[in-house]
Amino acid sequence: MFKIQPGLFIYYYRGYDLEELAQYSTFEEVAYLLWLGRLPAGAELERFKAELAGRRKPPGHVDEAVRIA
């Protein structure tokens, strides 16, 4: 899962260089990799983004409390 190349300061997660992931991947791509063990392909990424966006909305009672305040 996580591999370190001694003396080279290269870190890998599931075969991906962490520096490259940080530089070239989106938050959603890395979250998908961490949760599901692989990078998403095409439509998977769009569905995952939509799922995450849907979870960002606060529950109705919280939304109402913020509007009242």
C-alpha positions in Angstrom: 0.0 0.0 0.0 2.5 2.6 1.1 6.1 2.3 0.0 9.2 4.4 0.7 12.4 4.3 -1.4 15.2 4.5 1.2 17.6 7.4 0.6 15.6 8.7 -2.4 12.8 10.5 -0.6 10.2 9.1 -3.0 6.9 8.0 -1.5 4.4 5.8 -3.1 0.8 5.0 -2.3 -0.7 2.0 -4.2 2.0 2.4 -6.9 1.5 6.1 -7.4 4.3 8.6 -6.6 2.8 10.9 -3.9 4.6 14.0 -5.3 3.0 13.4 -8.8 -0.4 12.8 -7.2 -0.1 16.1 -5.3 1.0 17.9 -8.5 -1.3 16.5 -11.1 -4.4 15.0 -9.4 -7.5 16.7 -8.0 -8.7 16.4 -4.4 -11.5 14.2 -5.7 -9.2 11.9 -7.6 -6.9 11.4 -4.5 -9.9 10.9 -2.2 -11.2 8.2 -4.6 -7.8 6.5 -4.5 -7.7 6.6 -0.7 -11.2 5.3 -0.3 -11.4 2.8 -3.2 -7.8 1.8 -3.9 -7.6 3.1 -7.4 -7.9 6.2 -9.5 -11.3 6.8 -11.0 -11.9 6.5 -14.7 -14.0 9.0 -16.8 -17.6 8.9 -15.6 -16.6 7.4 -12.2 -14.9 10.7 -11.4 -18.0 12.8 -12.4 -20.3 10.5 -10.3 -17.9 10.7 -7.3 -17.8 14.5 -7.6 -21.6 14.7 -7.6 -21.8 12.4 -4.6 -19.3 14.5 -2.7 -21.1 17.7 -3.6 -24.4 16.2 -2.4 -22.8 15.5 1.0 -21.6 19.0 1.4 -25.1 20.4 1.9 -25.9 20.7 5.6 -29.0 19.0 7.0 -32.2 21.0 6.8 -32.3 21.9 10.5 -28.7 23.3 10.3 -29.5 25.3 7.1 -32.6 26.7 8.8 -30.7 27.7 12.0 -28.1 29.6 9.9 -30.9 31.5 8.0 -32.5 32.5 11.3 -29.3 33.7 12.9 
